[in-house]
Amino acid sequence: MGNRNYAGIPEEYAQLSHAKVVLIPVPYDGTSTWQKGADKGPEAFLEASENMELFDIETRTEVYRKGIYLADAVTEDSSPEAMVEAVHQSALDFISQGKFVTLFGGEHSISIGSIRAFQESFEDLTVVQLDAHADLRPSYEGSTCNHACALHEASKTTNLIQVGIRSMDISELEHMDESKTYFAHEMHVHKDWMKQSVDQMGENVFITIDLDGFDPSILPSTGTPEPGGLQWYETLEYLKLIFENRNVVGFDIVELCPKEDEKSSDFLAAKLYYKMLSYKFAIE
């Protein structure tokens, strides 16, 4: 990522010693099966962040003043398994230092490593997944660390809640708890899904957001865009509800697949990340 500060913030807010927040970029795209380019996601996200206003109107805060440290990128790519372990160790390191740890991918397989770190560090962890895809295959194309397997381990080791799902293989049904799965085609009919899902969460929550969870009309730059996705204010309403009612211990955002002539997706990802930090620290 080079010598830079997140969003170009002043040096005093970018030092690890001061920062409450750590951001770990993971530019990895080793197992994606359609459009490549998620490895370029962190750079596009950081560039968009540098062109973003840092006063959040809704919360009336400048959350960067809490300190946001841009960590060295995890660049291990010798195998999916090695990448997952490198992410796991990097996240663990910063969690153990008492930081609010966030990650930006990269393809969704990076979340196997981040969820492992949080599951080991926090009791009774709930994982909330916003995604178009179930990602519950035990293995795919010879690896348990494929992007199609991103939430399989979490389905066995954590309280997994899946939101926005609208694409899956029939084999994934046996690994899915449908009472905690919110399918996209049902969400716009049953308006109480937000409160119902929050009620199913334990105290400690990790959020993983695959950007293809959004409708491609507002975020086209992702590897596998699916129609019928989440909208901007709907998503913010839901995230705010989680932050207000549960202890969000960290989050990751994945699957930005930037295009040279389409910057709105990069900017949505940048705003989403900053919004989530604003919700986290506005309630302190």
C-alpha positions in Angstrom: 0.0 0.0 0.0 3.0 2.3 0.2 3.7 4.9 2.8 0.3 6.5 3.2 -2.3 7.2 5.9 -5.8 5.9 5.6 -7.9 8.6 3.9 -5.0 11.0 4.1 -5.7 11.7 7.8 -3.1 13.8 9.7 -0.1 11.9 11.0 -1.2 12.3 14.7 -4.3 10.2 14.0 -2.5 7.6 11.9 0.0 6.2 14.5 -0.6 2.8 15.9 0.1 4.0 19.4 -2.8 6.5 19.2 -5.2 4.5 17.0 -8.3 2.8 18.3 -8.9 1.3 14.9 -6.6 -0.9 12.7 -7.3 -1.4 9.0 -5.6 -4.5 7.4 -5.7 -4.6 3.6 -5.7 -8.1 2.0 -5.2 -7.8 -1.7 -5.8 -11.4 -2.5 -7.7 -12.9 -5.5 -6.5 -16.5 -5.7 -9.6 -18.6 -6.0 -12.3 -16.4 -7.6 -14.0 -18.2 -10.5 -15.5 -15.6 -12.7 -14.3 -12.0 -12.9 -10.9 -11.4 -11.5 -9.7 -8.2 -9.9 -10.6 -8.3 -6.2 -6.9 -8.1 -5.4 -7.1 -4.5 -6.7 -10.0 -3.8 -4.3 -7.9 -2.4 -1.3 -6.0 0.1 -3.5 -9.2 1.4 -5.1 -10.9 1.6 -1.7 -8.0 3.5 -0.2 -7.8 5.9 -3.2 -11.6 6.6 -2.9 -11.2 7.1 0.8 -8.6 9.8 0.2 -11.3 11.7 -1.8 -14.0 11.4 0.9 -15.2 14.1 3.3 -14.4 13.0 6.9 -17.3 14.7 8.7 -20.2 12.2 9.0 -23.4 14.3 8.9 -25.7 11.6 10.4 -23.7 11.0 13.5 -22.1 14.5 13.6 -18.7 13.0 14.2 -15.2 12.9 12.7 -14.4 9.3 13.6 -10.9 9.5 12.2 -10.0 11.4 15.3 -10.2 8.1 17.2 -7.2 7.1 15.3 -7.1 4.7 12.3 -3.8 2.8 11.7 -3.3 1.4 8.2 -1.4 -1.8 8.8 0.9 -3.5 6.4 -1.1 -5.4 3.8 -1.3 -9.2 4.0 0.3 -10.3 0.7 0.8 -14.0 1.3 -0.5 -15.8 -1.8 1.5 -19.0 -2.1 -1.8 -20.9 -1.4 -5.3 -20.2 -0.1 -4.5 -21.9 3.1 -1.3 -19.9 3.7 -3.2 -16.7 3.0 -5.9 -17.6 5.5 -3.3 -18.3 8.2 -1.5 -15.0 7.5 -4.8 -13.1 7.8 -5.6 -15.0 11.0 -2.2 -14.2 12.6 -2.3 -10.5 11.5 -5.8 -10.0 12.9 -4.9 -11.9 16.2 -1.9 -9.7 16.7 -3.9 -6.4 16.6 -6.8 -7.8 18.5 -4.4 -8.8 21.3 -3.2 -5.2 21.4 -6.8 -4.1 22.2 -7.5 -2.5 18.8 -10.8 -2.5 16.9 -9.7 -4.6 14.0 -11.1 -4.2 10.5 -10.1 -5.7 7.2 -10.6 -4.9 3.5 -10.2 -7.6 0.8 -9.7 -9.2 -1.5 -12.0 -12.1 -2.2 -14.2 -13.5 0.5 -11.9 -16.3 1.4 -9.9 -13.8 3.5 -12.8 -13.9 6.0 -12.0 -17.5 7.0 -8.8 -16.1 8.6 -10.4 -13.0 10.1 -13.4 -14.9 11.6 -11.0 -17.5 13.1 -9.1 -14.7 14.9 -12.3 -13.1 16.3 -13.8 -16.5 17.2 -10.7 -17.3 19.3 -10.7 -13.9 20.9 -14.4 -13.3 21.8 -16.8 -15.5 23.6 -20.1 -16.6 22.0 -19.4 -14.9 18.7 -22.1 -14.1 16.2 -21.1 -13.6 12.6 -23.4 -11.5 10.5 -22.9 -12.0 6.8 -24.3 -9.6 4.2 -23.9 -11.4 0.9 -25.6 -12.5 -2.3 -24.1 -16.0 -2.0 -24.3 -18.5 0.8 -20.6 -19.5 0.6 -21.2 -22.7 2.7 -19.4 -25.3 0.6 -17.1 -27.5 2.7 -14.5 -27.4 -0.1 -14.4 -26.2 -3.7 -11.9 -26.9 -6.4 -9.7 -28.8 -4.0 -9.5 -26.3 -1.2 -11.4 -25.6 2.0 -10.2 -22.0 1.7 -11.9 -21.2 -1.5 -14.1 -18.1 -1.7 -17.1 -20.4 -2.1 -16.3 -21.8 1.3 -15.9 -18.5 3.1 -18.6 -19.1 5.7 -18.6 -22.8 6.1 -16.2 -22.9 9.0 -18.2 -20.1 10.7 -21.4 -22.1 10.3 -19.9 -24.7 12.5 -18.0 -22.6 15.1 -20.1 -19.5 15.5 -23.7 -18.2 15.5 -24.0 -17.4 11.8 -26.7 -15.1 10.5 -26.9 -14.7 6.7 -28.6 -11.7 5.1 -29.4 -11.0 1.5 -28.8 -14.5 0.1 -30.0 -15.0 -3.4 -27.6 -17.5 -5.0 -26.5 -20.9 -3.8 -26.0 -24.5 -4.7 -28.4 -27.1 -3.4 -25.5 -28.9 -1.6 -25.2 -25.9 0.8 -28.7 -26.4 2.3 -27.4 -29.0 4.7 -25.0 -26.5 6.2 -27.5 -23.7 6.4 -29.7 -22.7 9.4 -32.7 -21.4 7.5 -34.1 -19.9 10.7 -31.2 -17.5 10.6 -31.0 -17.0 6.9 -32.7 -14.0 5.3 -33.2 -14.6 1.6 -33.4 -11.5 -0.6 -36.7 -12.5 -2.1 -38.4 -12.6 1.3 -36.7 -9.5 2.9 -38.7 -6.9 0.9 -42.0 -8.6 1.9 -41.3 -9.3 5.6 -40.3 -5.9 6.9 -39.5 -7.1 10.4 -36.4 -9.1 9.3 -34.0 -6.5 10.8 -35.3 -6.7 14.3 -35.8 -10.5 14.1 -32.2 -11.1 13.0 -30.8 -8.7 15.7 -32.8 -10.6 18.3 -31.0 -13.8 17.2 -27.5 -12.3 17.8 -25.4 -12.8 20.9 -23.6 -9.9 22.6 -20.4 -10.0 20.5 -20.8 -9.6 16.7 -18.4 -9.7 13.8 -19.8 -8.4 10.5 -18.6 -9.6 7.1 -19.8 -7.7 4.1 -19.4 -9.1 0.6 -20.1 -6.1 -1.6 -22.1 -8.3 -4.0 -24.7 -8.2 -1.3 -25.6 -4.8 -2.7 -27.8 -4.5 -5.7 -25.6 -4.1 -8.8 -27.5 -0.9 -9.7 -25.6 0.8 -6.9 -22.5 -1.4 -6.8 -21.7 -3.0 -10.2 -17.9 -3.5 -9.6 -17.9 -6.9 -7.9 -16.9 -10.3 -9.2 -20.3 -11.9 -9.3 -23.1 -9.3 -9.3 -26.5 -10.7 -8.6 -29.8 -8.8 -9.2 -32.2 -8.1 -6.3 -29.7 -6.9 -3.7 -29.5 -4.5 -0.8 -30.0 -0.8 -1.2 -27.9 1.9 0.5 -30.1 3.3 3.2 -31.7 -0.1 4.0 -28.2 -1.4 4.7 -27.2 1.5 6.8 -30.5 1.2 8.9 -29.7 -2.4 9.5 -26.0 -1.8 10.4 -26.9 1.0 12.7 -29.4 -1.2 14.5 -26.7 -3.8 15.1 -24.1 -1.3 16.3 -26.7 0.2 18.7 -27.9 -3.0 20.2 -24.8 -5.3 20.2 -21.1 -5.2 20.8 -19.6 -5.2 17.3 -16.0 -6.4 17.8 -14.8 -6.0 14.2 -15.7 -6.3 10.6 -14.4 -7.0 7.1 -15.5 -5.8 3.7 -14.6 -7.9 0.6 -15.1 -8.5 -3.1 -14.6 -5.0 -4.6 -13.5 -5.7 -8.1 -12.7 -2.2 -9.4 -13.2 -1.0 -13.0 -11.2 1.9 -14.5 -14.3 3.7 -15.8 -16.6 3.0 -12.8 -15.6 4.7 -9.5 -19.0 4.8 -7.8 -18.5 1.3 -6.4 -15.1 2.2 -5.0 -16.7 5.3 -3.3 -19.6 3.3 -1.9 -17.1 0.9 -0.3 -15.2 3.8 1.2 -18.3 5.5 2.6 -19.6 2.1 3.9 -16.3 1.5 5.9 -16.3 5.0 7.3 -20.0 4.8 8.2 -19.5 1.6 10.1 -16.7 3.2 12.1 -18.9 6.2 12.7 -21.7 4.0 14.1 -19.3 2.1 16.3 -17.7 5.1 18.0 -20.7 7.5 17.9 -22.2 5.6 20.8 -19.1 5.8 23.0 
